[in-house]
Amino acid sequence: MISTPAHPDIRRPDAGTVLVSPWIVPAPDLQRRAADAVLDTWERQQRPAAMLSLSAFLSGDGSHVLNYAQWTDDDAHREWVRHRRPAAIDRIDELIPGIRRPGVTRYARYGSYVFQGTPGRRPGLLVTPTFTTTGPAAQRALADTVLAALEREEVPGLLGAHLHLSKGGGSVLNYAEWEDDGAWRDFAASGAADRLRAAIGAVEGVTASTAAPELPGRAGVTHYRLHGSLVNVPAP
């Protein structure tokens, strides 16, 4: 497995499922230790070929680590959960007691907008607005609306927006890669953001925007910075 400071290859074609899970830490000073423990635990164990990559992000408020994992399929992941996850989790909990895990959401990437003017530029900030939806039709309509809006209007500092649909039909995750905090703040205060919010608001079956369905009670969007990534199987 390769340890890398690079962001994951979100568009790799062999990633049939994406697993997103926040780990809430007891105190902000434990956030980095928790992320290190996640990555170190995976480096120590034999990994199934179906596990493609794992990235650990630190939330800007210090409250949690966001794990973004790519697997070839759900069945392979469920097999690992049944037979090997308990031992991995037990080790981490021994190192850092008190971590809370609200749950994992299974996604499939639906489509991406990538700004072509910045090839190879690494994101400095990840923002993950997540929208509650009433089913697959609303999911697709929302994702199509966001992608079409971004194609119409160039957004300075936005390097990529990758729309993920939860496999249960209940949410859409926009994995948005930004050049830096300043670019995000400029966009959030701009007319482009107002137009995008209006377009989203007109989509039937979209009821809310939250930090993530796994983090109840948190409104708005959460900012993240990459702590580290592991690549088990290189992208084809």
Phi and psi in degrees as a GROMACS rama.xvg file:
@    title "Ramachandran Plot"
@    xaxis  label "Phi"
@    yaxis  label "Psi"
@TYPE xy
-98.5678  126.21  ILE-2
-89.224  132.573  SER-3
-144.994  146.228  THR-4
-83.945  0.719309  PRO-5
-81.1952  148.276  ALA-6
-66.6373  154.307  HIS-7
-65.2861  154.915  PRO-8
-81.3769  93.1719  ASP-9
-64.4067  -29.9218  ILE-10
-95.5112  13.8307  ARG-11
-61.1578  133.476  ARG-12
-74.3136  -16.7371  PRO-13
-90.1018  0.33498  ASP-14
-84.5212  93.6766  ALA-15
-80.1974  -18.2269  GLY-16
-146.197  145.952  THR-17
-122.269  130.672  VAL-18
-111.606  121.519  LEU-19
-117.101  123.284  VAL-20
-145.695  126.39  SER-21
-88.5075  141.375  PRO-22
-115.79  111.823  TRP-23
-84.1518  126.206  ILE-24
-97.3402  152.504  VAL-25
-66.0536  -27.2572  PRO-26
-152.732  150.206  ALA-27
-58.1397  -31.187  PRO-28
-72.8923  -5.75234  ASP-29
-98.4597  -2.01096  LEU-30
-61.8241  -49.5773  GLN-31
-66.922  -38.0971  ARG-32
-62.4981  -38.4295  ARG-33
-65.7825  -43.154  ALA-34
-63.7994  -41.4747  ALA-35
-61.5611  -40.2813  ASP-36
-64.8956  -39.4306  ALA-37
-60.998  -51.219  VAL-38
-67.1325  -40.8899  LEU-39
-64.9286  -39.0097  ASP-40
-62.0037  -40.7542  THR-41
-69.8196  -34.0276  TRP-42
-67.3794  -28.3046  GLU-43
-81.8508  -20.6469  ARG-44
-104.778  160.431  GLN-45
-72.6485  131.732  GLN-46
-109.994  136.803  ARG-47
-67.9382  147.238  PRO-48
-61.5669  -23.4304  ALA-49
-71.0341  -18.0259  ALA-50
-84.5763  112.762  MET-51
-93.1653  -45.9011  LEU-52
-160.041  159.118  SER-53
-141.947  131.142  LEU-54
-126.73  136.761  SER-55
-113.193  124.1  ALA-56
-113.635  143.746  PHE-57
-98.9479  127.411  LEU-58
-70.8485  146.047  SER-59
-64.106  -24.2581  GLY-60
-89.6375  1.30497  ASP-61
77.0632  7.28135  GLY-62
-86.6082  -26.5688  SER-63
-158.507  165.831  HIS-64
-106.902  132.536  VAL-65
-102.337  121.115  LEU-66
-99.1856  127.851  ASN-67
-121.6  110.942  TYR-68
-121.262  138.636  ALA-69
-109.5  128.176  GLN-70
-127.31  161.603  TRP-71
-71.1505  -35.1143  THR-72
-161.186  162.078  ASP-73
-70.8229  -36.4355  ASP-74
-60.9496  -41.585  ASP-75
-64.2174  -40.3275  ALA-76
-66.0363  -43.3085  HIS-77
-62.4479  -35.5271  ARG-78
-62.2341  -43.6274  GLU-79
-63.9545  -41.2213  TRP-80
-60.3466  -43.2927  VAL-81
-64.2201  -38.3072  ARG-82
-106.912  -24.202  HIS-83
-131.353  -16.8273  ARG-84
-62.5109  -42.7202  ARG-85
-54.7212  -42.8628  PRO-86
-65.5373  -39.0212  ALA-87
-66.1898  -43.1631  ALA-88
-67.7875  -40.193  ILE-89
-58.8596  -41.3231  ASP-90
-62.7486  -43.5007  ARG-91
-65.5944  -41.0051  ILE-92
-67.2921  -28.0484  ASP-93
-67.8022  -37.4768  GLU-94
-73.8525  -40.0987  LEU-95
-135.915  86.0952  ILE-96
-66.1079  148.524  PRO-97
96.7436  2.96062  GLY-98
-67.5833  134.534  ILE-99
-109.475  139.352  ARG-100
-124.3  97.3278  ARG-101
-65.0734  -19.2118  PRO-102
136.746  168.584  GLY-103
-111.704  142.263  VAL-104
-112.043  132.202  THR-105
-93.9333  125.34  ARG-106
-123.11  161.128  TYR-107
-127.123  131.957  ALA-108
-68.3894  131.812  ARG-109
-98.0661  -43.5038  TYR-110
-172.934  163.302  GLY-111
-137.595  146.357  SER-112
-110.22  125.283  TYR-113
-127.503  124.384  VAL-114
-72.0302  120.152  PHE-115
-78.5167  -8.41701  GLN-116
-83.3176  -1.68265  GLY-117
-132.079  60.5938  THR-118
-63.5607  131.84  PRO-119
79.7545  -2.62215  GLY-120
-75.2778  132.902  ARG-121
-86.6086  135.269  ARG-122
-65.1607  144.12  PRO-123
-100.739  -10.966  GLY-124
-151.127  138.861  LEU-125
-113.987  132.6  LEU-126
-124.589  136.57  VAL-127
-128.425  64.6602  THR-128
-61.5589  133.691  PRO-129
-125.538  127.766  THR-130
-109.28  134.984  PHE-131
-79.653  132.747  THR-132
-130.285  159.959  THR-133
-94.0996  0.865984  THR-134
158.964  -179.86  GLY-135
-57.9215  -38.0301  PRO-136
-64.0294  -43.4468  ALA-137
-66.3285  -37.6771  ALA-138
-57.4309  -52.1829  GLN-139
-65.2151  -39.7387  ARG-140
-63.4458  -41.3608  ALA-141
-66.0932  -47.7696  LEU-142
-60.8081  -43.4401  ALA-143
-62.6007  -38.3797  ASP-144
-63.9984  -45.2394  THR-145
-65.2605  -45.9641  VAL-146
-64.1639  -41.0776  LEU-147
-65.132  -39.8084  ALA-148
-63.563  -40.6814  ALA-149
-70.51  -32.2035  LEU-150
-67.9761  -31.6474  GLU-151
-76.6222  -32.7188  ARG-152
-132.399  112.329  GLU-153
-66.2507  134.056  GLU-154
-114.038  108.867  VAL-155
-57.5363  132.657  PRO-156
88.3987  -10.3984  GLY-157
-87.0865  113.213  LEU-158
-87.4273  -31.5511  LEU-159
-168.076  147.214  GLY-160
-132.898  117.635  ALA-161
-116.564  112.187  HIS-162
-87.9851  122.92  LEU-163
-114.237  134.262  HIS-164
-105.272  127.467  LEU-165
-67.1199  145.758  SER-166
-74.6486  -12.9108  LYS-167
-87.92  -6.12284  GLY-168
86.05  1.5512  GLY-169
-97.2519  -4.24125  GLY-170
-158.98  160.308  SER-171
-127.942  128.162  VAL-172
-105.464  126.94  LEU-173
-100.708  103.782  ASN-174
-85.0151  96.0066  TYR-175
-106.749  121.098  ALA-176
-98.7433  123.444  GLU-177
-117.136  152.874  TRP-178
-63.3912  -43.4992  GLU-179
-167.912  178.943  ASP-180
-60.9906  -40.1701  ASP-181
-60.8158  -40.6979  GLY-182
-63.2481  -41.9598  ALA-183
-64.1827  -44.8918  TRP-184
-63.2241  -41.352  ARG-185
-61.5054  -42.8227  ASP-186
-64.5737  -45.2537  PHE-187
-60.076  -27.3267  ALA-188
-97.733  7.69642  ALA-189
-99.0709  167.511  SER-190
-66.344  -28.9544  GLY-191
-61.9098  -40.3834  ALA-192
-66.1725  -39.008  ALA-193
-63.0935  -41.8378  ASP-194
-67.4008  -38.1677  ARG-195
-66.6212  -42.2296  LEU-196
-62.558  -38.4765  ARG-197
-66.308  -40.4895  ALA-198
-64.9471  -41.2296  ALA-199
-65.7671  -40.439  ILE-200
-63.1774  -22.0535  GLY-201
-86.3709  -5.41971  ALA-202
-82.0861  123.164  VAL-203
-68.7909  136.791  GLU-204
91.1521  4.19805  GLY-205
-103.722  118.039  VAL-206
-109.959  -18.7288  THR-207
-164.161  160.965  ALA-208
-122.43  124.92  SER-209
-133.25  170.702  THR-210
-63.3294  -44.2991  ALA-211
-178.336  144.481  ALA-212
-63.4882  -21.1168  PRO-213
-79.0118  -9.58798  GLU-214
-117.995  74.1999  LEU-215
-60.9304  141.548  PRO-216
91.8751  -8.41608  GLY-217
-97.9341  124.362  ARG-218
-100.763  164.423  ALA-219
74.47  -147.996  GLY-220
-118.54  156.079  VAL-221
-112.645  139.868  THR-222
-98.392  142.692  HIS-223
-135.583  154.951  TYR-224
-126.86  141.446  ARG-225
-67.2232  130.804  LEU-226
-93.869  -41.655  HIS-227
179.215  160.028  GLY-228
-134.294  151.774  SER-229
-123.626  136.344  LEU-230
-116.816  117.051  VAL-231
-87.685  -46.2806  ASN-232
-126.834  117.945  VAL-233
-58.616  150.918  PRO-234
-65.4085  143.065  ALA-235
